[in-house]
Amino acid sequence: MKKKTIIILIILPVITALASLCIGRNSVSPADVFKALTGSQDIQGSVRITIQNIRLPRILLGLLCGAGLSVAGCSFQGFFSNPLATPDTMGVAGGASFGAALGLLFGFNMIGVQVLSLCMGLGAVLMTRLAASGREHGPAVLIISGIMVGALFSALVSLVKFIADAESQLPAITYWLMGSLGSAGYKNLAIGAPVIIAGIVVIFLLRWRMNLLSLSEDELTASGTNVKLLRSLVVISATAVTASVISMCGQVGWVGLIVPHMCRLIWGQDNRKLIPASICIGAAFMVIVDTVARSVSASEIPVSILTAIIGAPFFIMILTSRKKLVSV
């Protein structure tokens, strides 16, 4: 990857975040944004609160969620050798969603909902691993186990929605499951950000080795790589990132599928380039989507709706272009 490309990728999320600070239903000038970030008193109190307490934590969460879901998607696609693998392949989305729905049903505050969601997400991954243990298995068995565990927790989420009060609890659960960064705050970030950052760092450091996951078992053994350790680190890191993201902003689909494919079209299959590119572009992508979600209408649009609107046509375009290439 050329130095110019690296610089552009690093600057892209920064520029996107700064632009997003200015954009909203009440726009703020770049000069006032700068004053608010530097703590200047020469600015209206309402503008300072908007920038420091509302938009900044939300943008930070968007950067973390976009980067985390994108790198998790790359990791699972490489681990399963399946370009359609997503961050919730191991059942983590179902488990985290059930934990959040349960927390909202019991009336927990957002910190309690986040912690319970994170624990349930990681518990779902543990169930998937246990369901696939006790026999010689490859990634295909893990996928099947993840589908079963995800279906189980999806049914439990439906049960919670059935039990919930239709006037107060059910709307909150339904809206949360649609995905939103509206609950972003510094306390939430303090719990979830370390997990996401740690997972991203581990996967980033392993990107050189992750290219080996596409090899056969015999080739992996001949390379002298500790295959079990490598796979375990990749799965644990990617699932922890996914669970933490979902625990903070609900189910946000397509990001872990769209961004890796976008990057793969440009940089190919090499994880040494693919993972850093996915981190940067995923962070910028999520901030852009969230900025649109909170700005285009009086009421905020759930981000999962926008990502689906973008993601479905994107994949149709890819399939159409590949058919044309094959026919030629």
N, C-alpha and C positions, 0 to 999 in steps of 0.2 A: 504494500500500500504506500503510495507516494506521500511525501511530507505535506504537500498542499492539500491532499485529500484528508489527511489526519487533522490538520488545522481546521478545515471546514467542518468536519464532523464534531470537533470539540466546541467550536463556536456556535454551531447551529442551535443546540438546546439553550445556550445562554441568551442568544438573540431572541429566540422564541419566548423565553421566560420574561425578558425585559419588555417585549412588546405586549405580552399578555397582562403585565402589570398596568399597562395604560388602557387596555381595552376592557369594556364592560358596559352595563346599562348606563353607568355614569362614567364617562371617559375621564382620564386623568392625563395631564400633559407630562412629557418625559422629564421636564424640569421639576415638577412637583413630586414625581416618583423618586427622582434622585434625592430631593430634600427629605422625603419620608424615610428613605433607606439610610440616609446619613444621620438621621435624628435631628435635623434642623428644626428650630422653633418657628421659622418664618414660613409657616404653612398652616392651613386650617386643620383643626383637630379632627374633623370628620374625614378629611382626606388621609391623614396620618393613620387613623384607625382602619380605614378601608384597605390601605396598602399593607400595613404591618400585621394586622390581626385577621384579615379576611383573605385578601388575594395572595399574599406571600406564602402562608402555610399551605394554601390550596395548590399553588403552583409547584411548591416543593414536593407535595404529595403526588402531583401529576408527573413530575420528572422521575420520581422514584418508581411509581407504578408502571409507567411506560417502559422505563429501562428494565425493570424487574420482569414484567410479563414477556417482553421481547426476548430477553436472554434465557428465560425459562423455556419459551417456545423453541428457541434454537437448540437448547440442551436436550429436550425431549425428542425433537425431530432427529437429532444425531444419535441419541441413545437407542431409540426404537427403529432407526433407519427408515423412518416413515415421515414424509413431508407433510402429512395431515395431522400429526401428533400435536396436541395443544398442552398448555400448562396444567390443565385439569384432567389429563389422561389418567393419573393415578388415583382419581376419586377425590382429590383435595378440594375441588370447588364444591362438591356436594357436602362434604364434611364441614367445611368452613361456613357454608350457607346455613346448614342445620344449626351450628353453634350460634350464629348471629340471630337466627329466627328464635331460637330457644331463649337467648338473652333478652331479646325484645319482648318475648312472651312473659318472662319473669320480671320485667320492668327494670332491668339493669340500666345503668348509665352507659354512655358510649364507650368508655374505657372498659367496663365489664363486658359489654358486647364484643369488643375487639379481642379481649383476652380469651373469652370462651370460644369465639370463632377460630382464633389461631390454634388453640388446643385441639378443637374438633377436627380442623383441617389436617393437622399432623397425625391425629389419631386415625383418620381415614386412610392416610398413607401407610401407617403401621398395619392396619387391617388388610390392606392390599398386599403388602409384603408377606403377611402371615398366610393369606389365602393362596399365595403362589409358592409357599415354602414346602419343604418335605419331598421334593422331587427335582429331577433335572429339568430346568426350565430356562427358556430364553425370554426375550422381550415380549413375544406374543402372549405368553401366559400372564405376564404382568398387565398387559393391555386388557385382557379378558377379565382379570381380577379387578382392575380399576373400574371397568364398566359395571361389574356387579356391585361393587361397593358404592359407586356413584349412584346407581339406581336405588340402592337401599336408602341412602341418605336423602335422595330426592323424594322418596316416599315419606320419609320422616318429616321433611320440610312441608309436604302437603298436609300431613297430619297436624303439625303445629298451626298451619294456616286455618285448618278446619276448626281447631279448638279455640283459636284466638278470637278476641272480641271484635265484631265486625265494624264497630264504629271508631275504635281507638287503636287497637293493636294490629289488626289486619292491614290497614292502609300503610302503617309504618313498615311492617315486614315486607309487603309487596313492593313498596318504593325502594327499600334498601336492596332487595334482590335485583332490581333493575340496574343498580350501579350508579353511584354518584360520589363526587369528591366534596360535596357540600359540608360534610361533617369534619373536614380537615381542621386540625388545631395542633398547636405545639405539643400538647400532652399526648395526643394520638401518635404524632410523629416520633416522640421519644420512645414509645413502645415498639412501633413497627419498623421504623427506619433502620435501626441497628441490624435487624434480621435480614432485611432486604439488601442492605449494603454489604453485609458479610457474605451472603449468598452470591451476589454479583461478583465480588472480589474473588471468591473461590473459583467460580466458573471462568472468570477472566484469566486467572493464573493457570487453569487447566486447559485452556483453549488449544495449546500446542499438542496435548495428548488426545484431545477429543476426536481428532481426525482418525485415530486408530479404531474408534468404535465401529466404523463402517467395514472393518476387515472381518474375516472369518475367525472362528475360535482358534483354529490351528495357527493362523498368521499372528493373532494376538499373543498366543503363547510363545511363538518363536521370537517375537519382538522383545521379550523379557519384561513386558509391562504387567504390573499387578492389576489384572483385569477387574477382579472383584472390588478392590479398593477404589479404582477409578470410577467404576459404575456407581458404587455406593456414594461417593462424594458428589457426583453429578446429580444423582436422583435426590439425595438429601438436600443439597443446596437449592436445586430448582423447585422442589416441593415446599421448602421453607419460605422461599421468596413468594411463591404463589399464594400460600396460606396467609402470609402476612399482608400481601396486597388485598386479597379478598376480605380479610378481617377489617381493613380500614375503609374500603370503598365499595364493597359488595361485588357482585359478579360483573366483570367487564370482559365481554367476549371479543374474539377476533384479533385483539392486539397481538397476542402471542402467535398468531397464525399469519396475519397480514404482513407485519414488519419483517420477520425473517425471510419471507418470500420476496418482498421488495428488495431487500439487501442481497438475496441470493441471485436475483436477476442481474445485479450489477457486479457483485464481487465473487460469484460462484459459490462452491461448496466448502471452500477452505475456512475452517473455523477460526483460524488466526486472524482473518479479515472479517469474517461474518459476525462474530460475537461483538467486537468493538463497534462495528457499524450498527448492529442491532441495538446496542445500548444507547448510542447517541440519537439515532433516528427514532427509536421507540420513545425516548424521553420527550423529544420535540413533538412527535405525533400526538402523544397523550395530552400535552399541554394545549396544542391547537384544538383538539376535539373538545376538551373541557371548556376552553375559551368560547367556542361556538355554542356549546350547550348552555352556558350561563349568560350569553349575550344576545342571542337572536330573538328571544321572546321574554315576556314578563315573568313567566314561570319557567324554572330550569328544566331542560330536557335531560332525561337519564342518558348517561354517556354510552351505555350499551346499545341504545337505539341508534345512535349516530355511528358507532363502530360497525354495527351490522349493516347499516345503509351503505357504508363505504366498503365493507369487506365483501359482501355478496357480489356486487358488480365487478369488483377487482378480480375475484376468482373466476367469474364468468369470462372476463377478458382474457385471463391466462389460458383457460381451457380452449377458448376460441382461437387464440393465436397459436397454440400448440397443434390444434387440428389442422390449421392452414399449413403449418410447417411440415406436418406429417404427410399431407396430401401432395405437397410439392416434392 
